[in-house]
Structure formats: structure tokens, C-alpha cells
Amino acid sequence: MLLVDSSGWIEFFTAGTLAGEYSKYVKDPAKIITPTIVLYEVYKKIKRERSEEDALLAVSLINKTSIVPLSESIALLAADVSLRHSLPMADAVVYATALEEDCDIVTSDAHFNGLDRVVF
């Protein structure tokens, strides 16, 4: 199992410069976990920059992954991770989810650079 961060999904769905790299990670949704905050970020960005229809199509594919809601344990771990690594809230939730689910994060978000279990 692995976690694809919002930056990866957005690159993939918008045919960004790293879309080809991310396509090899997202080809098997059954092996991906997705924090609910990633759904929020991807939907918002694609709807704002493209259309609601494109955003809903993206969400429909992401919903084929294993969606992980924000639990109390993830929220508390995210707060600790945020304090320890100076991560913004959303990134801390993503990182804490990966730690709780014992999986690697695939991302191109510079906030994760240098952290354990991150494929950059």
C-alpha cells in the first residue's frame, strides 16, 4: 500500500510535467490509501482551475482507492508531526495518515522533502 499526495493526483489529472511519473503509481487504485483531506484538495483545485465535471471525475477515480477518514488518533498524530517537522495542517494530516497506515507517500510537495517514508 502507498499514499499518493494531492500534488501527485493533481499532476496526474491535469497532465502536468510529472503526470507520467505519477501514472505508474496510480494505475492500481486498490493499492492506494487516500486521506479525506486529499479528496478535498484535489476536488477544490480541479474545480477552481477546470470545472466541476472534471473535479467529480477525479474524485470518482480517487474513490476507487481506500479512503481513510480523519480519526482522533490521526488528528493527534498530525498535530505532533506538524510541531516536529513544521508541516502545514493538510500535509501533517497526510503524513500522519501514512504513518498510521504504515505506508510510503508519493509526492512532489517540497514540505515532505527529507521525511522518512517519502518517495519524492
C-alpha positions in Angstrom: 0.0 0.0 0.0 1.0 3.6 -0.6 -0.4 7.0 -0.3 -0.4 9.4 -3.3 -0.4 13.0 -2.0 -2.6 15.7 -3.5 0.3 17.0 -5.6 0.5 13.7 -7.3 -3.2 13.4 -8.1 -3.3 16.9 -9.4 -0.3 16.4 -11.7 -1.9 13.2 -13.0 -5.3 14.7 -13.6 -4.1 17.9 -15.1 -1.4 16.3 -17.3 1.3 18.2 -15.5 5.0 17.7 -16.2 5.2 14.8 -13.7 2.0 13.1 -14.9 3.9 10.2 -16.5 5.8 9.6 -13.2 2.6 9.5 -11.2 0.8 7.4 -13.7 2.8 4.3 -12.7 1.7 4.8 -9.0 -2.0 5.4 -9.6 -2.6 2.6 -12.2 -3.7 0.3 -9.4 -6.2 2.2 -7.1 -6.7 -0.9 -4.9 -3.1 -0.4 -3.6 -3.5 3.2 -2.7 -4.9 4.8 0.5 -6.3 8.3 0.4 -6.9 10.6 3.4 -10.1 12.5 3.1 -8.2 15.8 3.1 -6.6 14.7 -0.3 -10.1 14.4 -1.7 -10.8 18.0 -0.5 -7.6 19.4 -2.0 -7.9 17.7 -5.4 -11.6 18.5 -5.8 -11.1 22.1 -4.9 -8.1 22.7 -7.1 -9.5 21.0 -10.2 -12.9 22.6 -9.8 -11.3 26.0 -9.4 -8.9 25.6 -12.4 -11.0 23.5 -14.7 -14.6 22.5 -14.0 -16.9 20.8 -11.5 -17.3 17.9 -14.0 -13.5 17.4 -14.2 -13.3 17.6 -10.4 -16.1 15.0 -10.0 -14.4 12.7 -12.5 -11.1 13.0 -10.5 -13.0 12.2 -7.3 -14.7 9.2 -8.8 -11.2 7.7 -9.6 -9.8 8.5 -6.2 -12.9 6.9 -4.6 -11.6 3.6 -6.0 -8.8 3.8 -3.5 -9.1 3.0 0.2 -10.4 6.3 1.7 -9.1 6.9 5.2 -11.2 9.4 7.3 -9.6 11.7 9.8 -9.8 9.9 13.1 -8.9 11.1 16.6 -5.6 9.2 16.5 -4.6 10.6 13.1 -5.6 14.1 14.2 -3.4 13.9 17.3 -0.5 12.3 15.5 -0.8 15.1 12.8 -0.5 17.8 15.4 2.6 16.1 16.8 4.1 15.7 13.3 3.3 19.3 12.5 5.1 20.5 15.5 8.1 18.2 15.0 8.5 18.9 11.2 6.9 22.3 10.8 4.3 20.9 8.4 1.2 22.8 7.4 -2.0 21.2 8.7 -3.1 19.3 5.5 0.4 17.9 5.0 0.6 16.9 8.6 -2.7 15.0 8.2 -1.4 13.3 5.1 1.9 12.3 6.7 0.2 11.1 9.9 -2.2 9.0 7.9 0.7 7.4 6.1 2.4 6.7 9.4 -0.8 5.3 10.9 -1.4 3.1 7.9 2.3 2.1 7.7 2.8 3.1 4.1 5.0 5.3 1.9 3.9 8.7 0.5 4.4 9.5 -3.2 4.6 13.3 -3.6 6.3 16.2 -5.2 5.4 18.6 -2.4 8.6 20.2 -1.0 7.1 20.2 2.5 7.7 16.4 2.6 11.3 16.5 1.4 13.7 14.7 3.7 11.0 13.0 5.8 11.0 9.2 6.3 8.8 7.0 4.1 8.5 9.7 1.4 9.1 8.9 -2.3 9.9 12.3 -3.8 
